[in-house]
Amino acid sequence: METTGSSPNKTTSSSFASKVKALLMRAWRERWTEHQWGLHLKSVVSGSNEETKELPEILLQQALVGPNPNVLIMGYLKHTVLSQMIPPCSVLNLVQKYDDISKPYCTIGLIEITEVIACNISFTSGLESSVVLCKCLQKTLHWLMMCVLQSLKTMKDMQQQQEYTSIIDSASVAAHKISPKWPCRDICQICCNNFKQKVGIALQTLSKVQDMTLPSQALCEVSHLGICPTINTLVTLEAILNPTSDVQPFIDQLCVSERVLHLTRPFLYCEIIRACFMGLNNCVDTPEEIKWAAFTYLKLPQILRFMKQQSPNQDIGEDLFQGLSELMNSVPLLDLVEIKLKCECLKYLVGEFSKNDLLDKNQTQLLLNRRNTNSGNKMETSGQSSPILIIRNEQQLPRIIKGLSNFSHLDSGKESATLENSDSSKTPGDMMSLLCLMMSGRNLDFILAAAASIGKLQSLANKLVKINEFAKQMQGETGKMAQTRVMLFDISFLMLCHASQIYGLEITAPSPEYTDSFFLHWATRCLPEDGKYKCIDNFTATDQSKLDVLIQHLVSGVDINKLNITRLNEYCLNFPLALQEILIAWEHGAIPPDKIKMIIEVIKNRMCCIPIVLCAWLCSYISVVPDKAREKPLQMIQMLQAPALNPDPDLNYNERYALMTPILQKLINDILPVPQRVNFTNYVPSDKLPSEVMDECIKSVFRRGWLDIKSVQTLEYLLNLCGSDWFCDRCIEAMLESSRLEDLMKALSLVYAIFHMDLEHITLSLLFHTLPRLLQTTHYHTLLTDPRGNILAKLSVMVLVSAQNSKNDEKDTIPHLRRGRKRSRKEVELEDMEETECRPVKRSKSSSLEPQLTLDSEGFNFDFLTAKEDGETSPTFDAKDPLNKSLANLMRLMNALSQDSLISPRLSFIISFVREAINCGSQNAKFILQFMPPQMVSNLLRSVQGVLDNRHILHICDLTTSIGRKVATQAICQNSKLLRPANSA
């Protein structure tokens, strides 16, 4: 039973066949010429384009009705094919099915028309034309040979010789004429003046593709510069912004940069160490000096040791020796940094390399002797210089952690844990002495920096969390034992706050048994981070009755030290709510100012952690109240900052106050008026826009060719303030301002490295926002004019390569992300596209002049990349990955733009992008170019003939898939058409 869905098709097919047969009848009666037949046939075919595939079958059926072929209809069929009204393969495929040689004259007629068609085929630009024609011609030759074979068999069995001899002769002549023109078997012959030979060349080239590797080229040439801006900037960002990160992500960044810039290992090592000394010279007497010292003398040897392990076939000792020898030519730099730091900086660094088996004794001595010769007079070394202190603290760090572990083994979760049950080697007094030693002077900063550099910071923080957990539980001790417990709680709390402010709350992630620790709970909910204050509702009291008692004692002036406190953590949690009640009473005149001063003095007299807890609450409170209500809370903050009038001299108050002061300054700086802020740098003055500050900063960086400390901090502040879209736009527009190739190369080298401040987000911004905006807005096309467009293409490829390598490295490790990272708007949009099916957005006619391809308007999917034939597997990329989505979306946009017949700067950029992707190496090129729509190669070749040679094409197309082979074959045929001699048209 026929379905209603198939009925219209059959009716249409029958109608078309009837029209053609009627036209044939008229042509036969009126004896039309082939030209007349073609003109009348077009009137029928033009209205039935879907049915033209049936036309060859209709004509052949009518031509082969009798024992002899209808010569007139066969002529019409030949004319229809040669005038390209129907594809030649449609006729040849029908002929190949004819195996009835009992009608020899019909067979001869078919052989003759096959010869005419096969010898007059011309190349077409259809996607499957080259491969389909090749297969069809091979089958045609096979059919001709079968005609010869069947004729020979028939002649043996029958006595009829003449007709079958004619078949053999005709088939042999036809095969002889077709074979030289389409040498499907002998594909090594090169003849560019006919199509079949082009297909042969293409197949031969494809068979040798594995031997045709393109040598990668340096995407950015920096040999003319005194330093390598990329390496210098990457080292600076790592030392300043990522002091706690693992060494592997940074090693990966260096290795990618080494490949894309084509750097030698000695030059790479020289530039890394040069950047370290430039950084030390630039940050003397600043908080970043300790970070630079830790990176240079502790982390850098680790980095080189890991690189040695990952490159066992390379002699890192010789490469490092050559790099240091080259660096010693920079005598002024080495002299200057050693004078500022009052230390033989290179000597101590070479010593660290030697301790890590990176240099042998002979190499070490040669370097030291040369340095002594260059420097002249021996320098007086200060024992307080940062290189010496950081090395000394790193050596002491294992003993410090072991000492903390000896005490923190006590189970703070058990009620029986008391100070009395520790043995003599693990007494609270010993622990107090150790913590006070760590807290004195700059020791804590150097200990934290050393721990961060060698990956021990989280372990150190965990030990302090455990001590804080143990000390919070009071068990009715009195006198010195209770006092010691309070001090242990206070000092450990201060140290954890200090470490969290410098290195982020991530370092306080404790072991599983302390997931619910008091400090982690409080810091996560209450401690401001990166200038962002927490919700005031996060501050809650543990018990209303205990809160009421605390308020009564504060207001009445009773010494709060006499309170019966069993848990110090409850003490910290109740104080902010008590202060809130006191503040409200003060604002309503119920408590006089002198009384407030007395209350504050009592609060800060004993524990320094309480002012920090209170200031955190006051800052959150001030951030949500109007300006007129801020006066009294600010006065409270000032009171809490001042030192206590009558502190207990036996409680190490001065050391604790010295540690508390910078914590409070960082905590309250963002809430205070600018004139009152301490150690505060205003990166965006009130009289300037962020864009003005950005332009000044980035242009000064371009002029210098390297990043100083202030530039790093300014750029990071602007990135956090304005977001990655804005930051990416400003960097690229500044990079493309110059027209001199040397300046553009230097800017490219710097911007590529600067983007590593937040590589993942900035890469998504580049692909999803900046490049589409530049490509689709005519106003920006001047920025795409070469050499600017080529520089932008280089940057895009370099950033993509780095982002992809970073993503691959994170699969087996903890993701290496900037502190405070959140999902970007682009990631959210890309995920939303997975959850909802999008409808095309309606656009005005004016906006349709430019291709507006976005994720939303396209109903984003990967269908255009997943075309496959039976037996083939789908592509193996992650369809949910934001980087893959953004790159595929950009490729779709570039494909749409490549169809423009006009040569424009944006077409030039697209071509440069493809070429630079190929230049960056086969693996990286495969990742980038796998998202190219199949027709994009053909579009580019039609727009600019010969813009991609055959080797480029073979690296663009995935030859493991059928569609990739078809695209490659077609593109190579398009190229070979250009090589055809002019007289062979």
SULSUL-V824204 format. One record per pair of residues at least 24 apart in sequence whose ideal C-beta (glycine too) atoms are under 8 Angstrom apart, sorted by the first residue. I is the first residue (numbers start at 1). GAP is how many residues later the second one is. D is the distance in Angstrom with one decimal. If there is no record, write none. Layout:
BEGIN
i,gap,d
I,GAP,D
I,GAP,D
END
This chain:
BEGIN
i,gap,d
12,36,7.5
12,38,7.6
12,39,6.8
13,38,6.1
13,41,6.5
16,28,7.5
16,32,4.7
16,35,4.1
16,38,6.6
17,37,6.7
17,41,5.7
19,25,5.0
19,29,7.6
20,24,6.4
20,35,6.5
20,38,5.1
20,39,7.7
21,37,7.0
21,41,7.1
24,35,7.6
24,38,5.8
24,49,6.6
24,52,7.6
27,45,7.4
27,49,6.9
28,44,6.2
28,45,7.8
31,41,7.6
34,41,5.4
34,42,6.3
34,44,7.7
34,45,3.9
35,44,7.6
37,39,4.7
37,42,6.4
37,43,7.8
38,41,5.7
38,42,7.0
38,45,5.6
38,47,7.1
41,35,7.9
41,39,6.7
41,44,6.9
42,43,7.3
45,40,6.5
52,33,7.3
52,34,5.7
53,33,7.8
53,37,6.2
55,25,6.9
55,30,7.8
55,31,5.6
56,24,7.9
56,25,7.9
56,30,5.9
56,34,4.9
56,35,4.7
56,38,5.5
57,37,6.0
60,31,7.7
60,34,5.8
60,35,7.8
63,46,7.5
64,34,7.9
64,39,7.5
64,42,5.0
64,45,7.8
64,46,8.0
67,36,5.6
67,38,6.4
67,39,7.2
68,37,4.7
68,38,7.0
68,41,7.7
69,36,6.5
69,37,5.1
69,40,3.4
69,41,7.5
71,38,7.8
74,35,5.8
74,39,5.8
77,36,6.6
78,35,5.5
78,38,5.7
78,39,7.1
81,36,5.3
82,34,7.6
82,35,7.4
82,38,5.9
84,38,8.0
88,29,5.1
88,30,7.6
88,33,5.3
88,45,7.5
88,48,7.7
89,43,5.7
89,44,6.4
89,47,4.4
91,26,6.1
92,25,6.4
92,26,7.0
92,44,5.2
92,45,7.6
92,47,7.6
92,48,5.2
93,43,6.4
93,46,7.6
95,45,7.4
95,48,6.8
96,43,5.3
96,44,6.4
96,46,7.8
96,47,4.4
99,47,7.4
99,51,7.4
101,46,6.8
101,49,5.2
101,50,6.4
101,53,6.4
101,63,7.4
101,66,6.7
104,59,3.8
104,60,6.1
104,62,7.0
104,63,5.6
105,58,7.1
107,40,6.3
107,60,5.5
108,58,5.8
108,59,5.9
108,62,5.2
111,33,6.9
111,36,6.7
111,56,7.1
111,59,4.5
111,60,5.5
111,63,5.3
112,58,6.6
112,62,7.6
114,26,6.1
114,29,7.8
114,30,7.3
114,60,6.2
115,55,8.0
115,58,7.3
115,59,3.9
115,62,6.0
115,63,6.9
118,56,7.6
118,60,4.8
118,63,7.6
118,64,7.1
119,58,5.7
119,59,6.3
119,62,5.9
121,74,6.4
122,73,6.9
123,72,4.6
123,75,7.3
123,850,6.2
123,854,6.4
125,813,6.8
125,817,7.6
125,845,7.2
125,849,7.2
127,807,7.1
127,808,7.2
127,811,7.8
127,839,6.1
127,840,7.4
127,843,6.4
128,838,6.0
129,841,7.1
130,65,7.9
130,68,7.9
130,69,5.6
130,72,7.1
130,836,7.4
130,839,4.6
130,840,5.2
130,843,5.1
131,834,7.3
131,835,5.3
131,838,5.6
133,62,7.3
133,63,7.9
133,66,7.3
134,48,7.8
134,50,6.5
134,62,7.4
134,65,4.8
134,69,7.7
137,41,7.0
137,45,4.8
137,47,6.4
137,59,6.7
138,46,4.9
140,38,7.1
141,34,5.8
141,37,6.3
141,38,6.9
141,43,7.1
144,27,4.5
144,28,8.0
144,30,5.7
144,31,4.6
144,34,7.8
145,26,7.5
145,30,6.8
147,24,4.5
148,24,6.5
192,784,5.7
192,787,4.6
192,788,4.9
192,789,7.1
192,792,7.9
193,787,5.2
193,788,6.0
193,791,3.5
194,790,7.9
195,778,7.2
198,774,7.4
198,775,4.8
198,778,4.2
198,779,7.0
199,770,6.9
199,774,6.6
201,771,7.2
201,775,6.1
202,766,7.3
202,767,4.8
202,770,4.2
202,771,6.1
202,774,7.5
203,766,7.6
205,745,5.9
205,749,6.9
205,767,6.5
206,748,7.2
206,753,6.3
206,759,6.7
206,762,6.6
206,763,7.4
209,745,4.9
209,750,5.9
212,739,5.6
212,742,6.3
213,709,6.4
214,704,6.2
214,705,7.6
214,708,7.3
214,737,5.8
214,738,7.6
214,741,5.9
216,43,7.3
216,46,7.8
216,703,6.0
216,704,6.1
216,705,4.2
216,706,7.9
217,45,7.5
217,702,4.3
218,42,7.1
218,43,5.7
218,44,3.8
219,41,4.8
219,42,7.2
219,575,4.8
219,578,6.4
219,579,5.4
219,697,6.1
219,700,6.4
219,701,6.0
220,40,6.9
220,41,5.6
220,525,6.0
220,528,5.3
220,529,5.2
220,532,7.0
220,574,6.2
220,578,6.9
221,524,5.6
222,39,6.4
222,523,6.6
222,524,7.3
222,527,5.2
224,518,6.5
224,521,7.9
225,480,6.3
225,521,6.2
225,524,7.8
226,479,7.4
227,44,6.5
227,47,6.3
227,48,7.9
227,478,6.4
227,479,6.4
228,33,7.3
228,35,7.0
228,39,7.4
228,43,4.4
228,521,7.2
229,476,5.2
229,477,6.1
229,517,6.1
229,520,4.1
229,521,4.7
229,524,6.7
230,27,5.3
230,31,6.3
230,519,4.6
230,520,7.4
230,522,5.9
230,523,4.6
231,26,6.4
231,32,7.5
231,37,6.6
231,40,4.1
231,41,6.1
231,44,6.4
231,522,7.8
232,39,6.3
232,42,7.1
232,43,4.3
232,46,6.9
232,473,8.0
232,474,4.8
232,475,7.3
232,521,7.8
233,473,6.7
233,474,5.1
233,517,6.0
233,520,3.5
233,521,6.2
233,523,7.9
234,519,5.0
234,522,6.1
235,36,8.0
235,37,5.7
235,40,3.8
235,41,6.5
235,44,7.3
235,60,7.9
236,39,6.2
236,43,5.9
236,470,7.5
236,471,4.8
236,476,6.1
237,470,7.5
237,475,6.7
237,516,7.1
237,517,7.8
237,519,5.9
237,520,6.1
238,57,7.0
239,37,7.5
239,40,5.9
239,49,8.0
239,52,5.8
239,53,5.5
239,56,3.9
239,57,7.7
239,60,7.9
240,39,7.9
240,48,5.9
240,51,6.0
240,52,7.8
240,469,6.9
240,472,5.2
240,473,7.9
241,471,7.0
241,475,6.5
241,516,6.8
241,577,7.0
242,574,7.8
242,576,7.8
243,48,5.3
243,51,6.8
243,52,7.1
243,206,7.0
243,209,4.8
243,210,6.9
243,260,6.6
244,208,4.7
244,213,5.7
244,259,5.1
244,260,7.2
244,262,7.4
244,263,6.4
245,571,5.8
246,209,6.9
246,567,7.1
246,568,7.5
246,570,6.9
247,52,6.6
247,55,5.3
247,56,5.0
247,59,5.6
248,58,6.9
248,561,6.8
248,565,6.6
249,557,6.8
249,560,6.5
249,561,7.9
249,564,7.9
249,567,3.8
250,53,6.5
251,52,6.0
251,55,5.7
251,56,5.9
251,59,7.3
252,553,5.8
252,554,6.5
252,557,5.0
253,503,6.2
253,549,6.8
253,553,7.6
254,49,7.8
254,53,7.8
256,545,6.1
256,546,5.1
256,549,5.1
257,495,8.0
257,496,7.7
257,545,7.8
259,661,7.8
259,662,6.7
260,538,5.3
260,541,6.2
260,660,6.0
261,488,7.8
264,55,8.0
265,49,6.5
265,51,7.5
265,54,4.1
265,58,7.5
266,53,4.9
266,54,7.7
266,56,3.8
266,57,4.4
266,60,6.6
267,56,6.9
267,59,7.4
268,55,7.3
269,35,7.4
269,50,6.1
269,51,5.1
269,53,7.9
269,54,3.3
269,55,7.3
270,52,7.9
270,53,3.8
270,54,7.2
270,56,4.6
270,57,4.9
272,28,7.0
272,31,7.9
272,51,8.0
273,27,7.5
273,50,6.8
273,51,6.8
273,54,5.5
273,76,7.2
274,53,5.7
274,56,6.6
274,59,7.2
275,431,7.8
276,24,6.4
276,73,7.9
277,50,8.0
277,56,5.8
277,57,6.6
277,60,5.0
277,68,6.7
277,69,8.0
278,55,6.9
278,428,6.7
279,430,7.7
280,57,5.2
280,60,7.8
280,61,6.4
280,65,6.8
280,106,7.8
281,52,7.0
281,55,5.7
281,56,4.3
281,59,6.2
282,426,5.2
282,427,5.6
283,426,5.1
284,56,4.6
284,57,6.5
286,423,6.6
288,421,5.4
289,97,5.3
290,96,6.1
290,100,6.9
290,152,7.7
290,155,5.4
290,156,6.2
290,159,4.7
291,158,6.3
292,94,7.8
293,93,3.9
293,94,5.4
293,96,7.6
293,97,4.4
293,156,7.3
294,96,5.3
294,155,4.0
294,156,6.0
294,158,6.7
294,159,4.2
295,158,6.5
296,53,6.5
296,91,7.3
297,51,6.4
297,52,6.3
297,55,5.5
297,90,5.4
297,93,5.6
297,94,5.6
297,97,7.9
298,54,7.7
298,92,6.4
298,93,7.5
298,96,5.4
298,152,6.1
298,155,3.9
298,156,5.8
299,154,4.3
299,155,7.5
300,49,7.8
300,52,7.9
301,51,4.8
301,52,6.0
301,54,7.5
301,55,4.4
301,57,6.7
302,54,7.7
302,151,7.7
302,152,7.0
304,49,7.2
304,52,7.3
304,54,5.4
305,51,5.2
305,52,7.7
305,53,6.6
308,50,6.8
316,42,6.4
317,41,6.4
317,42,5.8
317,43,6.2
317,46,6.4
320,33,6.7
320,38,5.7
320,39,6.3
321,38,6.4
321,42,4.7
321,45,7.7
321,46,7.2
324,26,7.1
324,43,5.6
325,42,7.3
325,45,7.5
328,39,7.4
328,42,5.8
328,43,6.4
328,46,6.3
331,43,5.1
331,44,7.6
334,37,7.4
334,40,7.6
334,41,7.4
335,40,6.4
338,37,7.5
338,41,5.9
339,40,7.5
341,44,4.9
341,45,6.3
341,46,6.5
342,37,7.4
342,38,7.1
342,39,6.5
342,40,3.9
342,43,5.1
343,36,7.7
343,38,5.4
343,39,6.6
343,42,3.7
343,43,7.7
343,44,5.1
343,45,6.1
344,27,7.9
344,35,5.9
344,37,6.0
345,42,5.9
346,25,5.4
347,24,6.8
348,39,5.0
348,40,7.1
348,43,6.6
349,38,7.8
352,39,7.2
386,60,7.9
389,53,7.4
389,57,5.1
390,56,5.7
390,59,6.3
390,60,5.8
392,54,8.0
393,50,7.1
393,53,4.3
393,54,5.2
393,56,7.8
393,57,4.6
394,56,4.1
394,59,7.5
394,60,6.6
396,51,7.8
397,50,6.6
397,53,5.4
397,54,6.0
397,57,7.3
397,59,6.2
397,63,7.8
400,34,7.2
400,38,6.8
400,47,6.5
400,60,7.5
401,55,6.6
401,58,6.1
401,59,5.9
401,62,6.4
403,27,7.7
403,28,7.8
403,31,5.1
404,27,7.8
404,30,7.2
404,56,7.3
404,59,3.7
404,60,7.1
404,63,6.8
405,58,6.1
407,24,4.6
407,60,6.5
407,63,7.9
408,55,5.1
408,58,3.7
408,59,5.2
408,62,6.8
410,60,5.3
412,54,6.6
412,57,3.8
412,58,3.9
412,60,7.4
412,61,6.3
413,56,7.7
413,100,7.3
415,58,7.5
415,60,7.5
417,53,6.2
417,56,6.6
417,58,7.8
418,57,4.9
418,59,7.3
419,58,6.5
419,62,5.2
419,65,6.7
419,66,6.2
420,61,7.4
428,53,7.4
428,56,4.5
428,57,7.1
428,60,6.5
429,55,7.0
431,36,7.0
431,57,6.4
432,52,6.0
432,55,6.1
432,56,6.7
432,59,7.8
435,32,8.0
435,53,7.1
435,56,4.7
435,57,7.1
435,60,7.4
436,55,7.4
436,216,5.4
436,219,6.2
438,57,7.3
439,52,6.3
439,55,7.7
439,56,7.1
439,213,7.6
439,216,5.0
439,217,7.2
439,220,5.7
440,215,5.7
444,51,6.5
444,54,6.6
444,215,7.0
445,57,8.0
448,50,7.6
448,51,5.5
448,54,6.6
448,55,7.0
452,51,6.0
452,55,7.9
457,42,7.3
457,46,6.3
457,50,5.1
458,48,8.0
458,49,5.3
458,51,6.6
460,39,8.0
461,35,6.5
461,38,6.0
461,46,4.8
461,47,5.2
461,49,7.6
462,48,4.9
462,49,5.8
462,52,7.4
464,28,4.8
464,31,5.5
464,32,5.3
464,35,7.9
465,27,7.7
465,31,6.7
465,43,6.4
465,45,4.7
465,49,5.6
465,52,5.2
465,54,5.8
465,55,6.7
466,44,7.5
466,48,6.4
467,25,4.6
468,24,4.0
468,25,5.8
468,28,6.7
468,49,7.2
468,50,6.8
468,51,5.3
469,45,6.1
469,48,5.2
469,49,6.6
469,50,7.9
471,97,6.9
472,46,5.8
472,95,5.9
472,96,4.5
472,97,4.6
473,93,7.6
473,94,6.3
473,95,8.0
474,91,5.8
474,92,4.9
474,93,6.6
474,94,6.7
475,91,8.0
476,90,7.9
483,168,7.1
485,83,7.8
486,82,6.8
486,120,7.2
486,121,6.5
487,164,6.1
487,165,7.1
489,79,4.8
489,118,7.8
489,120,7.3
490,117,4.8
490,118,5.8
490,119,5.0
490,166,6.4
491,161,7.8
491,165,6.5
491,168,8.0
492,27,7.9
493,26,6.4
493,79,8.0
493,116,4.1
493,119,7.6
494,114,6.0
494,115,6.2
494,118,7.5
494,162,6.3
494,165,4.8
494,166,6.0
494,169,6.8
495,164,7.4
496,27,7.3
497,26,7.5
497,30,6.9
497,112,7.8
497,115,6.0
497,166,5.1
498,161,6.2
498,164,7.2
498,165,5.7
500,27,6.5
500,29,7.9
501,162,6.4
501,165,5.1
501,166,7.7
504,25,7.4
504,315,4.2
504,316,7.6
505,24,6.3
506,313,6.8
518,51,4.0
518,54,7.6
522,47,7.8
522,50,6.8
522,51,7.5
522,91,7.5
526,87,7.4
526,90,5.0
526,91,7.2
526,94,7.5
527,89,5.9
527,140,7.8
528,88,6.5
528,91,6.1
528,92,7.7
528,139,5.9
528,142,7.5
529,291,6.9
530,190,7.1
530,289,7.4
530,290,5.2
531,138,8.0
531,139,4.4
533,86,5.2
533,87,4.7
533,90,4.7
533,137,7.7
533,138,7.4
534,82,7.6
534,86,5.7
535,85,7.0
536,81,7.2
536,84,4.4
536,85,5.7
536,88,6.0
538,82,7.8
539,34,7.7
539,37,4.7
539,38,6.7
539,78,5.1
539,81,7.1
540,33,7.0
540,37,7.5
541,32,6.2
541,33,5.1
541,36,4.5
542,25,8.0
542,28,4.5
542,31,5.2
542,32,6.2
543,27,7.1
543,31,7.6
546,24,6.6
546,28,5.9
547,27,5.0
547,30,5.6
547,31,6.0
550,24,5.4
550,25,7.1
550,28,4.8
551,27,4.8
551,30,5.5
551,31,7.1
554,24,6.2
554,28,6.5
554,45,5.1
554,48,6.8
554,49,7.4
555,27,7.1
555,36,7.2
555,40,7.7
555,44,7.2
557,41,6.4
557,42,7.9
557,45,7.3
559,43,7.1
560,42,6.1
560,43,7.6
560,46,7.8
561,45,5.8
571,39,7.7
572,37,6.5
572,38,6.8
572,41,4.9
575,28,7.3
575,35,5.7
575,38,5.9
575,39,6.0
576,37,6.2
576,38,6.0
576,40,7.7
576,41,3.6
579,35,5.5
579,38,6.8
579,39,7.6
579,57,7.4
580,37,7.4
580,41,7.4
583,38,7.9
583,49,6.5
583,50,6.6
583,53,6.9
586,46,5.9
587,42,7.6
587,45,5.9
596,39,8.0
596,40,7.4
596,43,7.6
597,42,6.4
600,36,6.7
600,39,4.3
600,40,6.2
601,38,7.9
601,43,6.8
601,44,6.1
603,37,7.5
604,36,6.1
604,40,5.3
605,39,5.0
605,41,6.7
605,42,6.4
605,43,7.8
606,42,7.2
606,45,7.4
608,45,7.8
608,48,4.5
608,49,6.2
608,51,7.3
608,52,4.2
611,29,4.2
611,30,7.6
611,49,6.5
611,53,6.7
612,48,6.5
612,51,5.8
612,52,6.5
612,55,6.9
614,26,6.0
615,25,5.7
615,26,8.0
615,49,5.6
615,52,5.5
615,53,5.8
616,51,6.3
618,50,7.9
619,48,6.4
619,49,5.8
619,51,7.8
619,52,4.7
622,49,5.2
623,48,6.5
634,37,7.9
634,38,7.2
637,31,5.6
637,34,7.8
637,35,7.8
640,24,7.2
641,27,7.8
681,29,7.8
681,32,6.8
683,30,6.8
683,31,4.9
683,34,4.3
683,35,7.2
684,33,7.3
684,34,7.5
684,37,7.2
690,28,5.9
690,31,6.3
690,32,5.5
690,36,7.9
691,39,6.5
693,25,6.7
694,24,5.4
694,28,8.0
694,33,7.8
694,36,4.7
694,40,7.8
695,35,7.1
695,39,6.3
698,32,7.0
698,33,6.3
698,36,4.6
699,35,6.3
701,49,6.0
701,53,7.8
702,32,7.2
702,33,7.9
702,41,7.4
702,44,6.7
702,45,5.2
702,48,6.4
705,41,5.9
705,45,7.2
706,44,8.0
707,43,7.7
707,47,7.5
715,39,6.5
715,42,6.6
716,41,6.2
719,38,5.9
719,39,6.3
720,100,7.6
723,102,7.9
724,34,6.1
724,37,4.1
724,38,4.9
724,40,7.3
724,41,4.3
724,100,6.3
725,40,4.7
725,44,4.8
725,45,7.4
725,100,7.8
727,35,6.7
727,38,7.5
728,27,7.6
728,34,5.3
728,37,4.2
728,38,5.4
728,41,7.0
728,42,4.9
729,40,7.6
729,41,5.5
729,44,7.6
731,24,7.3
732,34,7.8
732,38,5.9
732,42,7.9
732,51,7.9
732,60,6.8
732,63,7.4
733,50,7.1
735,56,7.1
735,57,7.9
735,60,7.3
736,47,4.7
736,52,4.5
736,55,6.8
736,56,6.5
739,48,7.4
739,49,7.2
741,46,5.3
744,43,6.0
744,44,6.8
744,47,4.6
745,46,7.4
747,44,7.8
748,43,5.3
748,46,6.1
748,47,5.6
748,50,8.0
751,44,6.2
752,43,5.9
752,46,5.0
752,47,6.5
752,50,7.8
755,44,5.6
755,47,7.9
756,46,7.1
757,61,7.2
758,60,5.3
758,63,7.5
759,40,7.4
759,43,6.1
759,44,5.6
759,47,5.9
760,43,6.4
760,46,7.2
760,47,7.7
760,57,7.4
760,123,7.8
761,60,7.8
761,63,4.8
761,65,7.8
762,37,7.4
763,36,5.3
763,37,6.8
763,39,7.9
763,40,4.1
763,120,6.6
763,123,7.9
764,60,6.1
764,62,4.5
764,63,6.9
764,118,5.7
764,119,6.9
764,122,5.4
765,59,7.6
765,61,6.8
766,30,6.5
766,33,6.1
767,29,7.9
767,33,7.8
767,116,7.7
767,119,3.8
767,120,5.7
767,122,7.4
767,123,5.0
768,58,4.8
768,87,7.8
768,118,4.6
768,121,7.0
768,122,7.8
769,57,7.4
771,25,6.6
771,119,6.0
772,81,7.4
772,82,7.5
772,117,8.0
772,118,6.8
772,121,5.7
774,132,7.9
775,118,6.4
775,119,7.3
775,122,6.2
775,131,5.1
775,134,7.2
776,74,5.0
776,75,6.6
776,76,6.7
776,117,7.5
777,73,7.7
778,72,7.6
781,123,6.9
781,124,4.8
781,125,6.2
782,123,7.4
784,121,3.8
784,122,5.4
784,124,6.9
784,125,4.6
785,120,4.6
785,123,7.6
786,119,7.7
786,122,6.0
786,126,7.5
789,116,5.7
789,117,7.9
789,119,5.4
789,120,4.2
789,123,5.9
790,118,7.9
790,119,7.8
790,122,4.6
790,126,7.7
792,117,6.5
793,116,5.8
793,119,3.7
793,120,4.3
793,122,7.7
793,123,5.0
794,118,7.8
794,122,5.3
796,117,6.1
796,120,7.8
797,116,6.8
797,119,4.4
797,120,5.2
797,122,7.9
797,123,5.5
797,127,7.8
797,131,6.7
798,122,7.5
800,87,6.9
800,117,7.9
800,124,7.9
800,127,7.8
800,128,5.7
801,119,5.6
801,123,4.7
801,127,7.8
803,80,5.9
804,79,6.9
804,120,7.1
804,123,5.3
807,74,7.5
807,76,6.3
826,56,6.5
826,60,6.9
827,55,4.9
829,26,6.3
829,27,7.7
830,25,6.6
830,30,7.9
830,52,4.8
830,55,4.9
830,56,7.2
831,49,7.8
831,51,8.0
833,27,4.8
833,52,7.7
834,46,6.3
851,42,6.5
851,45,4.3
851,46,6.2
853,36,7.0
853,39,5.6
853,40,4.3
853,43,5.9
854,35,7.5
855,30,7.2
855,34,5.7
858,31,7.2
858,34,6.7
860,25,6.7
860,29,6.6
862,26,6.3
864,28,7.1
864,69,5.4
864,70,7.8
865,65,7.4
865,66,6.4
865,68,7.4
867,67,7.1
867,96,5.2
868,93,6.5
868,94,7.0
868,95,7.1
869,93,4.5
869,94,7.7
872,89,5.9
872,90,6.2
875,55,6.7
877,53,6.6
877,54,8.0
884,47,7.3
887,41,6.9
887,44,5.2
888,43,4.3
891,40,4.5
891,41,5.4
891,42,6.4
891,45,7.2
892,41,6.4
894,42,7.0
895,37,7.3
895,38,4.4
895,40,6.9
895,41,4.3
895,44,6.7
898,38,5.7
898,41,4.0
898,42,5.5
898,45,6.3
899,40,5.3
900,43,7.3
901,42,6.9
903,40,7.0
903,41,6.8
907,36,6.1
907,37,7.3
910,30,7.2
911,29,6.2
911,33,6.6
911,36,5.5
911,37,7.9
914,26,7.2
914,34,7.2
914,38,7.8
914,42,6.9
915,33,7.8
915,37,7.1
918,34,5.7
918,37,5.2
918,38,7.0
922,33,6.6
925,30,5.8
925,31,7.8
926,32,7.7
929,26,7.6
929,27,5.2
930,28,6.6
932,24,6.6
934,29,5.6
934,32,7.9
934,33,5.1
935,32,8.0
937,30,5.7
937,34,4.9
938,29,7.3
938,32,6.3
938,33,6.3
938,36,6.9
941,30,5.9
941,33,4.9
941,34,7.0
942,32,7.6
945,33,5.7
946,29,6.5
946,32,5.6
948,27,7.7
949,26,6.8
950,25,5.9
END
